[in-house]
């Protein structure tokens, strides 16, 4: 009985940790989408400003030029024209995300429009919430019914919170894609009117098949106990650092060995000797010193074992020779 109770506590703690991490991951995802939409909006405003300046300069040059100049107008592209004329307040952002409609429970707000009440209840009958129970008069309910109403109300609020976050995430993703398409259209138009203008988008485009935040996390690479060196340092890390340290000083294969002049080889191939960074040199030297100390301790330990073996064998030889000398006939005769 006690074992089952402990298992239940452990599973509850595990579920609590998992739920907290899930909420944190969704919160970070919502914040990243919101900041991305704001950055895309600022990028669109920059593009609009550059395009308007180019159009104004082209019009002025056309007015004061003696010969006719072909001035390309944004009227040739209706999409670009609409984007340039759109007010700043109408650019989609996080404030344009729609919210869930207000919840009207049965038996409440009787003075409201009955048609709106019927529509709201008809849309929410398939979500698994008992709205009839929530609409009961609590002054006439028993303690068991009040407890059921409390649990059902908690379920309803939790579900609406999940739906609100899901709706916000979906609409923010759609807003980001819309802003990306609009910025690409403005960038193409800017390239047409000014091919020499090098405008680099400051925000990478979002792929629809991009993995989630949980999938983007690198898996934890456990250290195999068998791969540890004598000093407790992973051998794969030691080898990687040594390879990285020696890679900086590997010279290219010189063509002077093949009979060609060394000057020609140096002119054809760029020098590949690069100074080793100090931090990499210090890490590699410390790891090498650590491995040398461990190997030296192993050698001294082997020498001690070898000396002990030799001393033990010498004692055994002296004991055996004494025993044989005492048991030989010559020794017996002398003793007599």
Secondary structure, DSSP 8 states (H G I E B T S, - for coil): -HHHHHHHHHHHHHHHHHHHHHHHHHHHHHHHHHHHHHHHHHHHHHHHHHHHHHHHHHHHHHHH-SS------GGGSHHHHHHHHS-GGGS--GGG---------TTS-TTS-HHHHHHHHHHTTTSS--HHHHTS-GGG--HHHHHHHHHHHHHHHHHHHHHHHHHHHHHHHHHHHHHHHHHHHHHHHHHHH-TT-----SS----TT---HHHHS-------GGGB-TTS-BHHHHHHHHHHHHHTT-----GGGGTS-HHHHHHHS--------HHHHHHHHHHHHHHHHHHHHHHHHHHHHHHHHHHHHHHHHHHHHHHHHHHSHHHHHHH-
